[in-house]
Amino acid sequence: MKTNKASAIILVVIVLIVAGTGAFIYSGTPKGLSLDNALHHWLHKPVIAKVMEWTGLTEETVLAGRKVYWCPMHPQVNKDKPGACPICNMQLVEADENSGQGIDDGSIQITSRQIQQAGVRFTTVTRIKFTRPIETTGRVVADERLLKTISSWAPGKSRIERLYVNFTGARVRKGEPLVSIYNSDFVTTQEEYLMLLKGGATRLEPLVKSVEERLKRWGISAGEIKKIRKNAKPMEKLIIYSPMSGVVIERMVDEGQYVTEGKPLLKLADLSRLWVYGDVYENELSLIKTGMPVKISIQGKSIDGKINFIDPVVQNDSRTVRVRFEVSNKDRLLKPGMFANVRIDVFGDDVLAVPASAVLFTGRRAIVMVWEGAGAMFPVEVELGRKWVYAMNQMTDGKSQPLLGGEDRYHEVLSGLDEGEEVVSSANFLIAAEAQFQGALKKLAPEQTSESSPDSQGGI
């Protein structure tokens, strides 16, 4: 009875020691270490190292005989049994102590001949100043500030005697006659004016001034009033002259038509400066502001413009905001109603970046191959910021040269890489395939037997 009780006490003590040691090791192990790295970490602790010295054990003898399975694409993943990689779902392969792959350094080996055959290129990670383009399709319209409506100024009813500009699209210059109108009140007022002038009395001077002001309100210039006084004969028709140079974009009347005072006759537009309306998504609004330069492209030609208005209301159906661009049109290339391509270059700060071709995506993770030299490269997980970053060109000997490895699109790197590191910027997929192939060969090697080898069958 006493023996059973003593055995039970010893068993409980052993369980407590094992549990306490495990908890101590778990709590003191840095996060993110693989199984072998964790063992390596604890085997070099002073107390455990002293125990190993007393017993004559070494790290190699402790780890000997263990089978470790790793992922060629994610070397940080290694387990003590076969399975799938939790990151890319690729089957884990058994690590070979002579392979130079896997848990020791996680490198991928590639020869110089393979580099040449695959067309592998390398790029130095550096900081660049980037621009992000915002592109949209715009519709050309007339500048509303340069529109004029020509109306009938004569009181009562008038008759359109002549249209000097009788079709839409006709060009006019400032001061050219547009419309000739007959109005009986206009003729009567001139006759009254001439009678007052013949009276010659000083007391009639206020009445003369009053009639002159009335004629001016009808569009009669001071020069025409002098002509009436000189000829002593009223003008039969009221002529309306163009107040601006431009194009007739609308005609509202015909010759012989009767119109009343205030009736619109013609609509003019100055097309030397135009507006272009485009839509910008609401998540891009923080990147633009009024006054920013833009490029308007149409028919293979590019015209400079600028943002002069951003609509304060977001369209509910498209979640876009209408933006207005102002552009010079002195060569008359643009015409109202045309569609044009609009590009806004948003300039940013200096950022750490790699070419877009250097990044491999495995699910939600981004991997970059870092070149270590001597045929070794390491897959490194990186955190990306803004995507499709366009690098600005720098001037070299008067010529524009793209930054980095001849690329014009980049990813901003937030973490995982340091400035100055060499990364693979082309043939990444071939390298990834090579890594998987090497892992497959290692998995097949232990399964070969002497009977199946070429030497045993008389092969070369």
TORKOL-4160 file (C-alpha; in steps of 0.2 Angstrom, whole numbers, padded with zeros to 4 digits, m for minus):
460
<pt num="1" X="0000" Y="0000" Z="0000"/>
<pt num="2" X="0014" Y="0012" Z="0005"/>
<pt num="3" X="0023" Y="0007" Z="m0012"/>
<pt num="4" X="0008" Y="0012" Z="m0022"/>
<pt num="5" X="0006" Y="0028" Z="m0013"/>
<pt num="6" X="0025" Y="0033" Z="m0016"/>
<pt num="7" X="0024" Y="0028" Z="m0034"/>
<pt num="8" X="0009" Y="0039" Z="m0036"/>
<pt num="9" X="0018" Y="0054" Z="m0028"/>
<pt num="10" X="0033" Y="0052" Z="m0039"/>
<pt num="11" X="0022" Y="0051" Z="m0055"/>
<pt num="12" X="0013" Y="0067" Z="m0049"/>
<pt num="13" X="0030" Y="0076" Z="m0046"/>
<pt num="14" X="0036" Y="0071" Z="m0064"/>
<pt num="15" X="0020" Y="0077" Z="m0072"/>
<pt num="16" X="0021" Y="0094" Z="m0063"/>
<pt num="17" X="0040" Y="0096" Z="m0068"/>
<pt num="18" X="0036" Y="0092" Z="m0086"/>
<pt num="19" X="0021" Y="0103" Z="m0087"/>
<pt num="20" X="0031" Y="0117" Z="m0078"/>
<pt num="21" X="0046" Y="0115" Z="m0089"/>
<pt num="22" X="0034" Y="0116" Z="m0105"/>
<pt num="23" X="0025" Y="0131" Z="m0099"/>
<pt num="24" X="0042" Y="0140" Z="m0095"/>
<pt num="25" X="0049" Y="0136" Z="m0112"/>
<pt num="26" X="0033" Y="0141" Z="m0121"/>
<pt num="27" X="0032" Y="0158" Z="m0111"/>
<pt num="28" X="0050" Y="0162" Z="m0114"/>
<pt num="29" X="0051" Y="0157" Z="m0133"/>
<pt num="30" X="0051" Y="0172" Z="m0145"/>
<pt num="31" X="0035" Y="0173" Z="m0156"/>
<pt num="32" X="0037" Y="0168" Z="m0174"/>
<pt num="33" X="0051" Y="0155" Z="m0172"/>
<pt num="34" X="0049" Y="0138" Z="m0181"/>
<pt num="35" X="0050" Y="0122" Z="m0171"/>
<pt num="36" X="0069" Y="0119" Z="m0175"/>
<pt num="37" X="0074" Y="0137" Z="m0172"/>
<pt num="38" X="0064" Y="0137" Z="m0155"/>
<pt num="39" X="0074" Y="0121" Z="m0150"/>
<pt num="40" X="0090" Y="0129" Z="m0156"/>
<pt num="41" X="0085" Y="0144" Z="m0145"/>
<pt num="42" X="0083" Y="0134" Z="m0129"/>
<pt num="43" X="0097" Y="0122" Z="m0131"/>
<pt num="44" X="0109" Y="0137" Z="m0130"/>
<pt num="45" X="0101" Y="0143" Z="m0114"/>
<pt num="46" X="0115" Y="0143" Z="m0100"/>
<pt num="47" X="0106" Y="0131" Z="m0089"/>
<pt num="48" X="0102" Y="0118" Z="m0102"/>
<pt num="49" X="0119" Y="0120" Z="m0110"/>
<pt num="50" X="0127" Y="0116" Z="m0094"/>
<pt num="51" X="0116" Y="0100" Z="m0092"/>
<pt num="52" X="0120" Y="0095" Z="m0110"/>
<pt num="53" X="0139" Y="0097" Z="m0106"/>
<pt num="54" X="0137" Y="0086" Z="m0090"/>
<pt num="55" X="0128" Y="0073" Z="m0100"/>
<pt num="56" X="0139" Y="0074" Z="m0116"/>
<pt num="57" X="0125" Y="0078" Z="m0127"/>
<pt num="58" X="0126" Y="0090" Z="m0142"/>
<pt num="59" X="0113" Y="0099" Z="m0152"/>
<pt num="60" X="0116" Y="0088" Z="m0167"/>
<pt num="61" X="0112" Y="0072" Z="m0157"/>
<pt num="62" X="0097" Y="0080" Z="m0149"/>
<pt num="63" X="0090" Y="0085" Z="m0167"/>
<pt num="64" X="0096" Y="0069" Z="m0175"/>
<pt num="65" X="0083" Y="0058" Z="m0183"/>
<pt num="66" X="0069" Y="0071" Z="m0183"/>
<pt num="67" X="0060" Y="0073" Z="m0199"/>
<pt num="68" X="0055" Y="0091" Z="m0204"/>
<pt num="69" X="0044" Y="0096" Z="m0218"/>
<pt num="70" X="0044" Y="0113" Z="m0226"/>
<pt num="71" X="0037" Y="0124" Z="m0239"/>
<pt num="72" X="0048" Y="0129" Z="m0254"/>
<pt num="73" X="0039" Y="0145" Z="m0257"/>
<pt num="74" X="0037" Y="0150" Z="m0238"/>
<pt num="75" X="0053" Y="0143" Z="m0229"/>
<pt num="76" X="0047" Y="0150" Z="m0213"/>
<pt num="77" X="0034" Y="0136" Z="m0213"/>
<pt num="78" X="0041" Y="0119" Z="m0206"/>
<pt num="79" X="0032" Y="0105" Z="m0197"/>
<pt num="80" X="0036" Y="0088" Z="m0190"/>
<pt num="81" X="0024" Y="0079" Z="m0201"/>
<pt num="82" X="0018" Y="0080" Z="m0219"/>
<pt num="83" X="0004" Y="0092" Z="m0224"/>
<pt num="84" X="m0001" Y="0107" Z="m0233"/>
<pt num="85" X="0007" Y="0125" Z="m0232"/>
<pt num="86" X="m0006" Y="0136" Z="m0222"/>
<pt num="87" X="m0001" Y="0151" Z="m0233"/>
<pt num="88" X="m0001" Y="0144" Z="m0251"/>
<pt num="89" X="m0009" Y="0127" Z="m0249"/>
<pt num="90" X="0006" Y="0119" Z="m0257"/>
<pt num="91" X="0011" Y="0101" Z="m0251"/>
<pt num="92" X="0026" Y="0102" Z="m0238"/>
<pt num="93" X="0042" Y="0093" Z="m0243"/>
<pt num="94" X="0054" Y="0084" Z="m0232"/>
<pt num="95" X="0070" Y="0094" Z="m0228"/>
<pt num="96" X="0086" Y="0085" Z="m0233"/>
<pt num="97" X="0101" Y="0090" Z="m0222"/>
<pt num="98" X="0112" Y="0089" Z="m0238"/>
<pt num="99" X="0101" Y="0100" Z="m0249"/>
<pt num="100" X="0105" Y="0117" Z="m0243"/>
<pt num="101" X="0087" Y="0121" Z="m0243"/>
<pt num="102" X="0073" Y="0122" Z="m0230"/>
<pt num="103" X="0074" Y="0127" Z="m0212"/>
<pt num="104" X="0093" Y="0131" Z="m0211"/>
<pt num="105" X="0093" Y="0147" Z="m0222"/>
<pt num="106" X="0077" Y="0146" Z="m0233"/>
<pt num="107" X="0087" Y="0150" Z="m0248"/>
<pt num="108" X="0083" Y="0145" Z="m0266"/>
<pt num="109" X="0098" Y="0140" Z="m0276"/>
<pt num="110" X="0100" Y="0144" Z="m0294"/>
<pt num="111" X="0115" Y="0143" Z="m0306"/>
<pt num="112" X="0122" Y="0157" Z="m0317"/>
<pt num="113" X="0117" Y="0147" Z="m0332"/>
<pt num="114" X="0099" Y="0146" Z="m0326"/>
<pt num="115" X="0100" Y="0165" Z="m0323"/>
<pt num="116" X="0105" Y="0168" Z="m0341"/>
<pt num="117" X="0093" Y="0155" Z="m0348"/>
<pt num="118" X="0078" Y="0162" Z="m0338"/>
<pt num="119" X="0082" Y="0180" Z="m0342"/>
<pt num="120" X="0083" Y="0185" Z="m0323"/>
<pt num="121" X="0085" Y="0203" Z="m0320"/>
<pt num="122" X="0089" Y="0212" Z="m0304"/>
<pt num="123" X="0084" Y="0229" Z="m0297"/>
<pt num="124" X="0091" Y="0238" Z="m0282"/>
<pt num="125" X="0078" Y="0244" Z="m0270"/>
<pt num="126" X="0078" Y="0263" Z="m0269"/>
<pt num="127" X="0067" Y="0278" Z="m0265"/>
<pt num="128" X="0058" Y="0286" Z="m0279"/>
<pt num="129" X="0047" Y="0301" Z="m0281"/>
<pt num="130" X="0030" Y="0295" Z="m0288"/>
<pt num="131" X="0015" Y="0301" Z="m0298"/>
<pt num="132" X="m0002" Y="0292" Z="m0298"/>
<pt num="133" X="m0012" Y="0296" Z="m0313"/>
<pt num="134" X="m0031" Y="0298" Z="m0312"/>
<pt num="135" X="m0039" Y="0295" Z="m0329"/>
<pt num="136" X="m0057" Y="0298" Z="m0334"/>
<pt num="137" X="m0067" Y="0302" Z="m0350"/>
<pt num="138" X="m0073" Y="0319" Z="m0352"/>
<pt num="139" X="m0086" Y="0328" Z="m0363"/>
<pt num="140" X="m0082" Y="0345" Z="m0371"/>
<pt num="141" X="m0094" Y="0359" Z="m0368"/>
<pt num="142" X="m0094" Y="0378" Z="m0370"/>
<pt num="143" X="m0088" Y="0389" Z="m0357"/>
<pt num="144" X="m0104" Y="0396" Z="m0349"/>
<pt num="145" X="m0095" Y="0413" Z="m0345"/>
<pt num="146" X="m0092" Y="0416" Z="m0364"/>
<pt num="147" X="m0110" Y="0414" Z="m0370"/>
<pt num="148" X="m0120" Y="0428" Z="m0376"/>
<pt num="149" X="m0139" Y="0429" Z="m0380"/>
<pt num="150" X="m0144" Y="0442" Z="m0393"/>
<pt num="151" X="m0162" Y="0448" Z="m0390"/>
<pt num="152" X="m0174" Y="0461" Z="m0397"/>
<pt num="153" X="m0172" Y="0478" Z="m0389"/>
<pt num="154" X="m0186" Y="0487" Z="m0397"/>
<pt num="155" X="m0202" Y="0490" Z="m0388"/>
<pt num="156" X="m0219" Y="0482" Z="m0394"/>
<pt num="157" X="m0219" Y="0471" Z="m0409"/>
<pt num="158" X="m0205" Y="0471" Z="m0422"/>
<pt num="159" X="m0202" Y="0462" Z="m0438"/>
<pt num="160" X="m0186" Y="0453" Z="m0443"/>
<pt num="161" X="m0181" Y="0462" Z="m0459"/>
<pt num="162" X="m0164" Y="0453" Z="m0462"/>
<pt num="163" X="m0153" Y="0440" Z="m0453"/>
<pt num="164" X="m0135" Y="0444" Z="m0458"/>
<pt num="165" X="m0130" Y="0428" Z="m0450"/>
<pt num="166" X="m0143" Y="0415" Z="m0455"/>
<pt num="167" X="m0136" Y="0398" Z="m0450"/>
<pt num="168" X="m0129" Y="0390" Z="m0435"/>
<pt num="169" X="m0110" Y="0388" Z="m0434"/>
<pt num="170" X="m0107" Y="0404" Z="m0443"/>
<pt num="171" X="m0092" Y="0414" Z="m0436"/>
<pt num="172" X="m0094" Y="0432" Z="m0432"/>
<pt num="173" X="m0083" Y="0446" Z="m0426"/>
<pt num="174" X="m0086" Y="0459" Z="m0413"/>
<pt num="175" X="m0095" Y="0474" Z="m0421"/>
<pt num="176" X="m0102" Y="0465" Z="m0436"/>
<pt num="177" X="m0121" Y="0467" Z="m0439"/>
<pt num="178" X="m0132" Y="0452" Z="m0434"/>
<pt num="179" X="m0150" Y="0457" Z="m0436"/>
<pt num="180" X="m0160" Y="0471" Z="m0445"/>
<pt num="181" X="m0177" Y="0475" Z="m0436"/>
<pt num="182" X="m0191" Y="0486" Z="m0441"/>
<pt num="183" X="m0200" Y="0494" Z="m0427"/>
<pt num="184" X="m0213" Y="0508" Z="m0429"/>
<pt num="185" X="m0210" Y="0515" Z="m0411"/>
<pt num="186" X="m0191" Y="0516" Z="m0416"/>
<pt num="187" X="m0195" Y="0527" Z="m0431"/>
<pt num="188" X="m0207" Y="0538" Z="m0422"/>
<pt num="189" X="m0195" Y="0541" Z="m0408"/>
<pt num="190" X="m0182" Y="0547" Z="m0420"/>
<pt num="191" X="m0194" Y="0559" Z="m0428"/>
<pt num="192" X="m0198" Y="0566" Z="m0411"/>
<pt num="193" X="m0180" Y="0568" Z="m0408"/>
<pt num="194" X="m0177" Y="0578" Z="m0424"/>
<pt num="195" X="m0192" Y="0589" Z="m0420"/>
<pt num="196" X="m0185" Y="0594" Z="m0403"/>
<pt num="197" X="m0169" Y="0598" Z="m0411"/>
<pt num="198" X="m0177" Y="0610" Z="m0424"/>
<pt num="199" X="m0186" Y="0619" Z="m0409"/>
<pt num="200" X="m0169" Y="0624" Z="m0403"/>
<pt num="201" X="m0175" Y="0631" Z="m0387"/>
<pt num="202" X="m0165" Y="0629" Z="m0371"/>
<pt num="203" X="m0180" Y="0623" Z="m0362"/>
<pt num="204" X="m0181" Y="0608" Z="m0373"/>
<pt num="205" X="m0164" Y="0602" Z="m0369"/>
<pt num="206" X="m0170" Y="0590" Z="m0355"/>
<pt num="207" X="m0182" Y="0582" Z="m0367"/>
<pt num="208" X="m0168" Y="0580" Z="m0380"/>
<pt num="209" X="m0157" Y="0571" Z="m0368"/>
<pt num="210" X="m0172" Y="0560" Z="m0362"/>
<pt num="211" X="m0175" Y="0554" Z="m0380"/>
<pt num="212" X="m0156" Y="0551" Z="m0383"/>
<pt num="213" X="m0156" Y="0540" Z="m0368"/>
<pt num="214" X="m0171" Y="0531" Z="m0374"/>
<pt num="215" X="m0162" Y="0527" Z="m0391"/>
<pt num="216" X="m0146" Y="0521" Z="m0382"/>
<pt num="217" X="m0156" Y="0509" Z="m0372"/>
<pt num="218" X="m0162" Y="0502" Z="m0389"/>
<pt num="219" X="m0144" Y="0499" Z="m0394"/>
<pt num="220" X="m0141" Y="0515" Z="m0404"/>
<pt num="221" X="m0123" Y="0521" Z="m0402"/>
<pt num="222" X="m0118" Y="0539" Z="m0399"/>
<pt num="223" X="m0110" Y="0539" Z="m0417"/>
<pt num="224" X="m0127" Y="0533" Z="m0424"/>
<pt num="225" X="m0136" Y="0547" Z="m0414"/>
<pt num="226" X="m0124" Y="0560" Z="m0422"/>
<pt num="227" X="m0127" Y="0553" Z="m0439"/>
<pt num="228" X="m0146" Y="0555" Z="m0436"/>
<pt num="229" X="m0143" Y="0573" Z="m0431"/>
<pt num="230" X="m0132" Y="0576" Z="m0446"/>
<pt num="231" X="m0143" Y="0569" Z="m0459"/>
<pt num="232" X="m0159" Y="0575" Z="m0451"/>
<pt num="233" X="m0167" Y="0559" Z="m0456"/>
<pt num="234" X="m0173" Y="0544" Z="m0445"/>
<pt num="235" X="m0165" Y="0527" Z="m0447"/>
<pt num="236" X="m0178" Y="0515" Z="m0455"/>
<pt num="237" X="m0171" Y="0499" Z="m0447"/>
<pt num="238" X="m0164" Y="0495" Z="m0430"/>
<pt num="239" X="m0148" Y="0485" Z="m0433"/>
<pt num="240" X="m0141" Y="0474" Z="m0419"/>
<pt num="241" X="m0122" Y="0472" Z="m0419"/>
<pt num="242" X="m0112" Y="0457" Z="m0412"/>
<pt num="243" X="m0105" Y="0461" Z="m0394"/>
<pt num="244" X="m0091" Y="0448" Z="m0396"/>
<pt num="245" X="m0081" Y="0437" Z="m0408"/>
<pt num="246" X="m0087" Y="0419" Z="m0408"/>
<pt num="247" X="m0098" Y="0407" Z="m0416"/>
<pt num="248" X="m0117" Y="0406" Z="m0418"/>
<pt num="249" X="m0122" Y="0390" Z="m0409"/>
<pt num="250" X="m0141" Y="0393" Z="m0410"/>
<pt num="251" X="m0153" Y="0403" Z="m0421"/>
<pt num="252" X="m0171" Y="0406" Z="m0414"/>
<pt num="253" X="m0179" Y="0417" Z="m0427"/>
<pt num="254" X="m0182" Y="0418" Z="m0446"/>
<pt num="255" X="m0183" Y="0433" Z="m0458"/>
<pt num="256" X="m0200" Y="0441" Z="m0458"/>
<pt num="257" X="m0205" Y="0434" Z="m0441"/>
<pt num="258" X="m0213" Y="0446" Z="m0429"/>
<pt num="259" X="m0205" Y="0447" Z="m0411"/>
<pt num="260" X="m0208" Y="0456" Z="m0395"/>
<pt num="261" X="m0196" Y="0465" Z="m0384"/>
<pt num="262" X="m0184" Y="0453" Z="m0375"/>
<pt num="263" X="m0187" Y="0439" Z="m0388"/>
<pt num="264" X="m0170" Y="0429" Z="m0390"/>
<pt num="265" X="m0164" Y="0430" Z="m0408"/>
<pt num="266" X="m0147" Y="0422" Z="m0408"/>
<pt num="267" X="m0135" Y="0413" Z="m0396"/>
<pt num="268" X="m0116" Y="0416" Z="m0398"/>
<pt num="269" X="m0101" Y="0407" Z="m0390"/>
<pt num="270" X="m0083" Y="0411" Z="m0389"/>
<pt num="271" X="m0075" Y="0394" Z="m0392"/>
<pt num="272" X="m0057" Y="0400" Z="m0389"/>
<pt num="273" X="m0058" Y="0393" Z="m0371"/>
<pt num="274" X="m0069" Y="0378" Z="m0367"/>
<pt num="275" X="m0074" Y="0367" Z="m0352"/>
<pt num="276" X="m0072" Y="0348" Z="m0351"/>
<pt num="277" X="m0083" Y="0339" Z="m0338"/>
<pt num="278" X="m0076" Y="0322" Z="m0331"/>
<pt num="279" X="m0081" Y="0310" Z="m0317"/>
<pt num="280" X="m0069" Y="0306" Z="m0303"/>
<pt num="281" X="m0072" Y="0293" Z="m0290"/>
<pt num="282" X="m0076" Y="0299" Z="m0272"/>
<pt num="283" X="m0061" Y="0289" Z="m0265"/>
<pt num="284" X="m0049" Y="0299" Z="m0276"/>
<pt num="285" X="m0056" Y="0316" Z="m0271"/>
<pt num="286" X="m0043" Y="0319" Z="m0258"/>
<pt num="287" X="m0029" Y="0318" Z="m0271"/>
<pt num="288" X="m0036" Y="0333" Z="m0282"/>
<pt num="289" X="m0039" Y="0351" Z="m0280"/>
<pt num="290" X="m0043" Y="0366" Z="m0290"/>
<pt num="291" X="m0029" Y="0373" Z="m0300"/>
<pt num="292" X="m0020" Y="0356" Z="m0303"/>
<pt num="293" X="m0014" Y="0354" Z="m0321"/>
<pt num="294" X="m0022" Y="0340" Z="m0332"/>
<pt num="295" X="m0019" Y="0333" Z="m0349"/>
<pt num="296" X="m0033" Y="0333" Z="m0362"/>
<pt num="297" X="m0030" Y="0320" Z="m0376"/>
<pt num="298" X="m0040" Y="0320" Z="m0392"/>
<pt num="299" X="m0037" Y="0313" Z="m0409"/>
<pt num="300" X="m0019" Y="0309" Z="m0404"/>
<pt num="301" X="m0015" Y="0327" Z="m0398"/>
<pt num="302" X="m0012" Y="0332" Z="m0380"/>
<pt num="303" X="m0018" Y="0349" Z="m0373"/>
<pt num="304" X="m0014" Y="0357" Z="m0356"/>
<pt num="305" X="m0028" Y="0362" Z="m0345"/>
<pt num="306" X="m0032" Y="0364" Z="m0327"/>
<pt num="307" X="m0045" Y="0360" Z="m0314"/>
<pt num="308" X="m0056" Y="0375" Z="m0311"/>
<pt num="309" X="m0071" Y="0367" Z="m0302"/>
<pt num="310" X="m0075" Y="0352" Z="m0291"/>
<pt num="311" X="m0094" Y="0348" Z="m0289"/>
<pt num="312" X="m0099" Y="0348" Z="m0270"/>
<pt num="313" X="m0111" Y="0334" Z="m0273"/>
<pt num="314" X="m0108" Y="0315" Z="m0275"/>
<pt num="315" X="m0119" Y="0306" Z="m0288"/>
<pt num="316" X="m0128" Y="0292" Z="m0279"/>
<pt num="317" X="m0129" Y="0280" Z="m0293"/>
<pt num="318" X="m0110" Y="0280" Z="m0299"/>
<pt num="319" X="m0102" Y="0287" Z="m0283"/>
<pt num="320" X="m0093" Y="0299" Z="m0293"/>
<pt num="321" X="m0090" Y="0318" Z="m0292"/>
<pt num="322" X="m0091" Y="0329" Z="m0308"/>
<pt num="323" X="m0075" Y="0339" Z="m0311"/>
<pt num="324" X="m0073" Y="0353" Z="m0323"/>
<pt num="325" X="m0057" Y="0356" Z="m0332"/>
<pt num="326" X="m0053" Y="0372" Z="m0341"/>
<pt num="327" X="m0043" Y="0371" Z="m0358"/>
<pt num="328" X="m0037" Y="0384" Z="m0371"/>
<pt num="329" X="m0044" Y="0380" Z="m0388"/>
<pt num="330" X="m0036" Y="0394" Z="m0399"/>
<pt num="331" X="m0032" Y="0381" Z="m0413"/>
<pt num="332" X="m0050" Y="0376" Z="m0413"/>
<pt num="333" X="m0046" Y="0357" Z="m0411"/>
<pt num="334" X="m0059" Y="0354" Z="m0398"/>
<pt num="335" X="m0077" Y="0356" Z="m0402"/>
<pt num="336" X="m0092" Y="0356" Z="m0390"/>
<pt num="337" X="m0100" Y="0338" Z="m0389"/>
<pt num="338" X="m0083" Y="0329" Z="m0392"/>
<pt num="339" X="m0077" Y="0316" Z="m0380"/>
<pt num="340" X="m0059" Y="0317" Z="m0373"/>
<pt num="341" X="m0047" Y="0307" Z="m0362"/>
<pt num="342" X="m0042" Y="0317" Z="m0346"/>
<pt num="343" X="m0027" Y="0312" Z="m0336"/>
<pt num="344" X="m0023" Y="0320" Z="m0319"/>
<pt num="345" X="m0005" Y="0317" Z="m0312"/>
<pt num="346" X="m0005" Y="0317" Z="m0293"/>
<pt num="347" X="0012" Y="0320" Z="m0287"/>
<pt num="348" X="0018" Y="0311" Z="m0270"/>
<pt num="349" X="0032" Y="0310" Z="m0259"/>
<pt num="350" X="0048" Y="0300" Z="m0259"/>
<pt num="351" X="0044" Y="0282" Z="m0255"/>
<pt num="352" X="0053" Y="0265" Z="m0255"/>
<pt num="353" X="0047" Y="0255" Z="m0270"/>
<pt num="354" X="0050" Y="0240" Z="m0281"/>
<pt num="355" X="0045" Y="0237" Z="m0299"/>
<pt num="356" X="0028" Y="0228" Z="m0300"/>
<pt num="357" X="0036" Y="0214" Z="m0309"/>
<pt num="358" X="0046" Y="0210" Z="m0294"/>
<pt num="359" X="0031" Y="0205" Z="m0283"/>
<pt num="360" X="0023" Y="0188" Z="m0282"/>
<pt num="361" X="0006" Y="0187" Z="m0274"/>
<pt num="362" X="0001" Y="0171" Z="m0265"/>
<pt num="363" X="m0016" Y="0173" Z="m0259"/>
<pt num="364" X="m0016" Y="0189" Z="m0248"/>
<pt num="365" X="0003" Y="0189" Z="m0246"/>
<pt num="366" X="0016" Y="0198" Z="m0257"/>
<pt num="367" X="0033" Y="0189" Z="m0259"/>
<pt num="368" X="0049" Y="0197" Z="m0266"/>
<pt num="369" X="0064" Y="0187" Z="m0271"/>
<pt num="370" X="0080" Y="0195" Z="m0262"/>
<pt num="371" X="0096" Y="0191" Z="m0271"/>
<pt num="372" X="0110" Y="0187" Z="m0259"/>
<pt num="373" X="0124" Y="0182" Z="m0272"/>
<pt num="374" X="0133" Y="0166" Z="m0275"/>
<pt num="375" X="0117" Y="0158" Z="m0283"/>
<pt num="376" X="0106" Y="0161" Z="m0267"/>
<pt num="377" X="0090" Y="0170" Z="m0266"/>
<pt num="378" X="0077" Y="0171" Z="m0252"/>
<pt num="379" X="0058" Y="0174" Z="m0253"/>
<pt num="380" X="0054" Y="0188" Z="m0242"/>
<pt num="381" X="0036" Y="0193" Z="m0237"/>
<pt num="382" X="0033" Y="0212" Z="m0239"/>
<pt num="383" X="0019" Y="0224" Z="m0235"/>
<pt num="384" X="0014" Y="0235" Z="m0249"/>
<pt num="385" X="0006" Y="0252" Z="m0249"/>
<pt num="386" X="0000" Y="0261" Z="m0264"/>
<pt num="387" X="m0001" Y="0250" Z="m0279"/>
<pt num="388" X="0003" Y="0255" Z="m0297"/>
<pt num="389" X="0014" Y="0269" Z="m0293"/>
<pt num="390" X="0022" Y="0278" Z="m0308"/>
<pt num="391" X="0039" Y="0284" Z="m0305"/>
<pt num="392" X="0044" Y="0301" Z="m0312"/>
<pt num="393" X="0058" Y="0301" Z="m0325"/>
<pt num="394" X="0074" Y="0310" Z="m0321"/>
<pt num="395" X="0085" Y="0319" Z="m0334"/>
<pt num="396" X="0102" Y="0312" Z="m0338"/>
<pt num="397" X="0112" Y="0321" Z="m0351"/>
<pt num="398" X="0097" Y="0330" Z="m0357"/>
<pt num="399" X="0087" Y="0314" Z="m0360"/>
<pt num="400" X="0073" Y="0307" Z="m0350"/>
<pt num="401" X="0077" Y="0291" Z="m0341"/>
<pt num="402" X="0065" Y="0280" Z="m0331"/>
<pt num="403" X="0070" Y="0276" Z="m0313"/>
<pt num="404" X="0075" Y="0258" Z="m0307"/>
<pt num="405" X="0075" Y="0244" Z="m0318"/>
<pt num="406" X="0068" Y="0251" Z="m0334"/>
<pt num="407" X="0050" Y="0250" Z="m0327"/>
<pt num="408" X="0037" Y="0263" Z="m0325"/>
<pt num="409" X="0025" Y="0255" Z="m0313"/>
<pt num="410" X="0030" Y="0251" Z="m0295"/>
<pt num="411" X="0023" Y="0246" Z="m0278"/>
<pt num="412" X="0026" Y="0256" Z="m0263"/>
<pt num="413" X="0035" Y="0245" Z="m0249"/>
<pt num="414" X="0030" Y="0248" Z="m0231"/>
<pt num="415" X="0040" Y="0234" Z="m0223"/>
<pt num="416" X="0050" Y="0219" Z="m0227"/>
<pt num="417" X="0064" Y="0227" Z="m0238"/>
<pt num="418" X="0078" Y="0239" Z="m0235"/>
<pt num="419" X="0085" Y="0252" Z="m0247"/>
<pt num="420" X="0100" Y="0245" Z="m0257"/>
<pt num="421" X="0094" Y="0227" Z="m0257"/>
<pt num="422" X="0095" Y="0218" Z="m0273"/>
<pt num="423" X="0078" Y="0210" Z="m0279"/>
<pt num="424" X="0073" Y="0199" Z="m0294"/>
<pt num="425" X="0063" Y="0210" Z="m0305"/>
<pt num="426" X="0059" Y="0197" Z="m0319"/>
<pt num="427" X="0057" Y="0178" Z="m0322"/>
<pt num="428" X="0050" Y="0177" Z="m0304"/>
<pt num="429" X="0037" Y="0164" Z="m0309"/>
<pt num="430" X="0051" Y="0153" Z="m0316"/>
<pt num="431" X="0061" Y="0154" Z="m0300"/>
<pt num="432" X="0045" Y="0150" Z="m0290"/>
<pt num="433" X="0043" Y="0134" Z="m0302"/>
<pt num="434" X="0061" Y="0130" Z="m0299"/>
<pt num="435" X="0059" Y="0131" Z="m0280"/>
<pt num="436" X="0044" Y="0119" Z="m0281"/>
<pt num="437" X="0054" Y="0107" Z="m0293"/>
<pt num="438" X="0068" Y="0106" Z="m0281"/>
<pt num="439" X="0056" Y="0102" Z="m0267"/>
<pt num="440" X="0048" Y="0088" Z="m0277"/>
<pt num="441" X="0065" Y="0081" Z="m0281"/>
<pt num="442" X="0069" Y="0080" Z="m0262"/>
<pt num="443" X="0053" Y="0072" Z="m0259"/>
<pt num="444" X="0056" Y="0058" Z="m0272"/>
<pt num="445" X="0075" Y="0055" Z="m0267"/>
<pt num="446" X="0072" Y="0045" Z="m0251"/>
<pt num="447" X="0059" Y="0034" Z="m0261"/>
<pt num="448" X="0072" Y="0028" Z="m0274"/>
<pt num="449" X="0080" Y="0011" Z="m0271"/>
<pt num="450" X="0096" Y="0003" Z="m0277"/>
<pt num="451" X="0086" Y="m0009" Z="m0288"/>
<pt num="452" X="0078" Y="0006" Z="m0297"/>
<pt num="453" X="0094" Y="0016" Z="m0300"/>
<pt num="454" X="0102" Y="0018" Z="m0317"/>
<pt num="455" X="0118" Y="0010" Z="m0311"/>
<pt num="456" X="0109" Y="m0006" Z="m0305"/>
<pt num="457" X="0101" Y="m0008" Z="m0322"/>
<pt num="458" X="0116" Y="m0005" Z="m0332"/>
<pt num="459" X="0112" Y="0013" Z="m0336"/>
<pt num="460" X="0125" Y="0026" Z="m0340"/>
